Amino acid sequence: MIFITAKFSVQPEHAERWPDLSRAFTEATRAEPGCLFFDWSRSLEDPSEYVLVEAFRDGAAGGEHVQSEHFRAAQDELPQYLAATPRVVNVELAQDDWSELGEMRVAP
């Protein structure tokens, strides 16, 4: 899978609205056949920072994502609400879902 984590620094005046501002992009991406997950979280230290954790089945699915109409629409629409260019980590992994964190295994 292609695993991507991106940090979005949202302008403070738009931080509360970010989930709504990015909703169409989020929903369209989650509907892509090659999308494994696409989840937003908000930083506990910086309320203007959102972290996106996403994964796609493979490189082809990732390519389809960045070529999609909704990705291009997000490229046009969302930067006006950002304070800086998002930062990203993008890796290819030989798995297709989350693994257990064995060091914190919960007993049955």
Backbone as CSV, one residue per row, in Angstrom:
resi,resn,N_x,N_y,N_z,CA_x,CA_y,CA_z,C_x,C_y,C_z
1,MET,0.830,-1.181,0.000,0.000,0.000,0.000,0.875,1.244,0.000
2,ILE,0.318,2.341,-0.458,0.947,3.646,-0.368,0.388,4.299,0.890
3,PHE,1.264,4.628,1.836,0.860,5.217,3.120,1.357,6.657,3.150
4,ILE,0.439,7.576,3.421,0.759,9.002,3.375,0.269,9.660,4.662
5,THR,1.122,10.477,5.237,0.733,11.316,6.364,1.119,12.742,6.004
6,ALA,0.148,13.650,6.132,0.410,15.048,5.792,-0.072,15.955,6.914
7,LYS,0.717,16.993,7.182,0.344,17.990,8.183,-0.117,19.249,7.466
8,PHE,-1.298,19.715,7.833,-1.893,20.909,7.249,-1.946,22.004,8.303
9,SER,-1.249,23.101,8.063,-1.304,24.265,8.940,-2.392,25.192,8.395
10,VAL,-3.521,25.214,9.090,-4.684,25.980,8.648,-4.624,27.375,9.271
11,GLN,-5.012,28.385,8.520,-5.075,29.725,9.089,-5.988,29.684,10.316
12,PRO,-5.562,30.284,11.425,-6.329,30.181,12.672,-7.800,30.543,12.540
13,GLU,-8.117,31.526,11.714,-9.519,31.939,11.566,-10.371,30.902,10.825
14,HIS,-9.733,29.907,10.218,-10.462,28.855,9.505,-10.335,27.481,10.167
15,ALA,-9.576,27.406,11.246,-9.279,26.108,11.861,-10.530,25.364,12.327
16,GLU,-11.477,26.047,12.908,-12.700,25.374,13.373,-13.530,24.839,12.211
17,ARG,-13.448,25.492,11.073,-14.253,25.114,9.904,-13.567,24.098,8.994
18,TRP,-12.288,23.763,9.263,-11.549,22.891,8.357,-12.267,21.578,8.041
19,PRO,-12.855,20.884,9.014,-13.565,19.646,8.655,-14.667,19.875,7.618
20,ASP,-15.379,20.979,7.720,-16.411,21.276,6.726,-15.809,21.725,5.401
21,LEU,-14.746,22.513,5.461,-14.102,22.994,4.240,-13.516,21.853,3.422
22,SER,-13.042,20.828,4.087,-12.408,19.694,3.390,-13.353,18.498,3.214
23,ARG,-14.601,18.629,3.626,-15.544,17.505,3.612,-15.773,16.899,2.227
24,ALA,-16.020,17.720,1.211,-16.284,17.185,-0.138,-15.078,16.385,-0.639
25,PHE,-13.887,16.927,-0.431,-12.657,16.238,-0.829,-12.512,14.920,-0.068
26,THR,-12.754,14.968,1.231,-12.635,13.781,2.071,-13.608,12.695,1.629
27,GLU,-14.866,13.049,1.460,-15.881,12.062,1.088,-15.620,11.472,-0.289
28,ALA,-15.226,12.305,-1.239,-14.938,11.803,-2.590,-13.727,10.871,-2.579
29,THR,-12.717,11.212,-1.798,-11.528,10.368,-1.726,-11.864,9.034,-1.077
30,ARG,-12.618,9.056,0.014,-13.000,7.809,0.682,-13.813,6.899,-0.230
31,ALA,-14.496,7.462,-1.210,-15.307,6.676,-2.143,-14.483,6.062,-3.277
32,GLU,-13.231,6.451,-3.406,-12.380,5.879,-4.461,-12.167,4.391,-4.195
33,PRO,-12.246,3.552,-5.225,-12.075,2.110,-5.015,-10.713,1.731,-4.444
34,GLY,-9.673,2.504,-4.732,-8.336,2.175,-4.247,-7.967,2.793,-2.908
35,CYS,-8.884,3.561,-2.307,-8.597,4.199,-1.025,-8.843,3.207,0.105
36,LEU,-7.826,2.984,0.923,-7.964,2.092,2.080,-8.461,2.859,3.300
37,PHE,-7.933,4.059,3.509,-8.442,4.951,4.553,-7.967,6.366,4.291
38,PHE,-8.699,7.317,4.859,-8.441,8.744,4.659,-9.010,9.448,5.876
39,ASP,-8.163,9.651,6.903,-8.640,10.100,8.209,-7.908,11.349,8.690
40,TRP,-8.691,12.333,9.121,-8.165,13.574,9.666,-8.121,13.502,11.187
41,SER,-7.091,14.106,11.775,-6.986,14.310,13.217,-6.517,15.736,13.435
42,ARG,-6.826,16.235,14.629,-6.396,17.587,14.973,-5.310,17.514,16.037
43,SER,-4.289,18.317,15.874,-3.177,18.333,16.828,-3.650,18.777,18.205
44,LEU,-3.159,18.120,19.234,-3.460,18.516,20.606,-2.648,19.738,21.023
45,GLU,-1.483,19.942,20.406,-0.615,21.063,20.751,-0.922,22.330,19.963
46,ASP,-1.390,22.165,18.737,-1.634,23.317,17.861,-3.011,23.163,17.220
47,PRO,-4.015,23.879,17.717,-5.375,23.717,17.189,-5.545,24.138,15.729
48,SER,-4.521,24.742,15.147,-4.582,25.110,13.730,-3.960,24.049,12.827
49,GLU,-3.443,22.981,13.424,-2.798,21.928,12.638,-3.682,20.684,12.571
50,TYR,-3.905,20.220,11.357,-4.626,18.970,11.119,-3.667,17.979,10.477
51,VAL,-3.798,16.722,10.864,-2.950,15.666,10.324,-3.840,14.704,9.544
52,LEU,-3.463,14.452,8.318,-4.195,13.541,7.445,-3.411,12.244,7.329
53,VAL,-4.052,11.135,7.646,-3.451,9.811,7.499,-4.258,9.099,6.421
54,GLU,-3.602,8.734,5.349,-4.302,8.134,4.217,-3.496,6.982,3.644
55,ALA,-4.201,6.071,2.996,-3.522,4.962,2.333,-4.315,4.553,1.099
56,PHE,-3.566,4.119,0.091,-4.144,3.645,-1.157,-3.596,2.261,-1.450
57,ARG,-4.384,1.463,-2.109,-4.078,0.060,-2.386,-2.675,-0.124,-2.961
58,ASP,-2.302,0.737,-3.899,-1.000,0.623,-4.567,-0.705,1.936,-5.283
59,GLY,0.420,1.964,-5.972,0.806,3.170,-6.684,-0.198,3.599,-7.741
60,ALA,-0.814,2.629,-8.409,-1.815,2.970,-9.425,-3.012,3.680,-8.791
61,ALA,-3.452,3.181,-7.633,-4.586,3.819,-6.939,-4.194,5.219,-6.469
62,GLY,-2.963,5.371,-5.987,-2.491,6.698,-5.595,-2.445,7.645,-6.788
63,GLY,-2.015,7.130,-7.929,-1.989,7.932,-9.145,-3.377,8.348,-9.593
64,GLU,-4.335,7.424,-9.506,-5.717,7.757,-9.846,-6.245,8.853,-8.928
65,HIS,-5.849,8.779,-7.652,-6.293,9.788,-6.693,-5.809,11.184,-7.098
66,VAL,-4.519,11.332,-7.378,-4.003,12.666,-7.690,-4.438,13.159,-9.077
67,GLN,-4.965,12.264,-9.894,-5.492,12.670,-11.202,-7.000,12.909,-11.175
68,SER,-7.634,12.682,-10.038,-9.090,12.781,-9.955,-9.577,14.234,-10.001
69,GLU,-10.803,14.391,-10.411,-11.422,15.714,-10.456,-11.495,16.331,-9.057
70,HIS,-11.840,15.519,-8.054,-11.961,16.083,-6.700,-10.600,16.478,-6.123
71,PHE,-9.521,15.802,-6.530,-8.189,16.219,-6.085,-7.840,17.574,-6.703
72,ARG,-8.108,17.716,-7.989,-7.837,19.000,-8.662,-8.688,20.114,-8.057
73,ALA,-9.938,19.806,-7.713,-10.796,20.815,-7.079,-10.232,21.222,-5.721
74,ALA,-9.733,20.255,-4.961,-9.130,20.559,-3.657,-7.870,21.409,-3.841
75,GLN,-7.080,21.121,-4.859,-5.877,21.918,-5.137,-6.250,23.381,-5.404
76,ASP,-7.370,23.587,-6.052,-7.823,24.945,-6.368,-8.447,25.637,-5.159
77,GLU,-9.196,24.900,-4.361,-10.020,25.480,-3.300,-9.319,25.580,-1.944
78,LEU,-8.656,24.542,-1.511,-8.200,24.479,-0.115,-6.990,25.348,0.238
79,PRO,-6.032,25.590,-0.648,-4.868,26.388,-0.246,-5.195,27.784,0.303
80,GLN,-6.302,28.369,-0.101,-6.638,29.708,0.400,-6.880,29.718,1.916
81,TYR,-7.124,28.553,2.511,-7.372,28.445,3.950,-6.130,28.026,4.732
82,LEU,-5.030,27.777,4.040,-3.819,27.281,4.681,-2.839,28.408,4.995
83,ALA,-2.087,28.213,6.087,-1.062,29.170,6.479,0.288,28.830,5.857
84,ALA,0.449,27.584,5.425,1.712,27.130,4.833,1.430,25.923,3.948
85,THR,2.381,25.617,3.086,2.278,24.420,2.250,2.302,23.183,3.146
86,PRO,1.363,22.245,2.958,1.374,21.035,3.789,2.689,20.273,3.661
87,ARG,3.041,19.590,4.744,4.248,18.739,4.786,3.784,17.295,4.752
88,VAL,4.549,16.435,4.088,4.074,15.080,3.822,5.177,14.045,4.004
89,VAL,4.770,12.859,4.418,5.608,11.659,4.403,4.834,10.650,3.565
90,ASN,5.504,10.047,2.590,4.848,9.147,1.652,5.751,7.925,1.483
91,VAL,5.238,6.740,1.851,6.031,5.521,1.727,5.179,4.387,1.163
92,GLU,5.849,3.435,0.549,5.179,2.229,0.072,5.480,1.112,1.065
93,LEU,4.437,0.413,1.498,4.570,-0.648,2.493,4.013,-1.950,1.961
94,ALA,4.590,-3.053,2.392,4.122,-4.377,1.980,3.058,-4.871,2.966
95,GLN,1.963,-4.146,3.050,0.820,-4.556,3.867,-0.401,-3.835,3.319
96,ASP,-1.585,-4.208,3.792,-2.791,-3.580,3.267,-3.738,-3.098,4.355
97,ASP,-3.259,-3.046,5.599,-4.077,-2.556,6.702,-3.154,-2.250,7.871
98,TRP,-3.718,-1.781,8.961,-2.964,-1.499,10.174,-2.517,-2.814,10.808
99,SER,-1.338,-2.796,11.413,-0.847,-3.927,12.194,-1.098,-3.624,13.667
100,GLU,-1.153,-4.685,14.488,-1.303,-4.480,15.924,-0.017,-3.917,16.514
101,LEU,-0.156,-3.073,17.529,0.978,-2.583,18.294,1.169,-3.562,19.440
102,GLY,1.968,-4.591,19.193,2.128,-5.682,20.138,2.627,-5.265,21.507
103,GLU,3.372,-4.175,21.568,3.901,-3.717,22.852,2.804,-3.198,23.783
104,MET,1.611,-2.980,23.248,0.491,-2.517,24.072,-0.717,-3.424,23.890
105,ARG,-0.445,-4.689,23.703,-1.520,-5.653,23.477,-2.516,-5.631,24.636
106,VAL,-3.789,-5.614,24.295,-4.867,-5.636,25.275,-5.296,-7.083,25.460
107,ALA,-5.296,-7.526,26.708,-5.676,-8.912,27.008,-7.171,-9.102,26.755
108,PRO,-7.534,-10.296,26.254,-8.957,-10.546,25.983,-9.801,-10.604,27.250
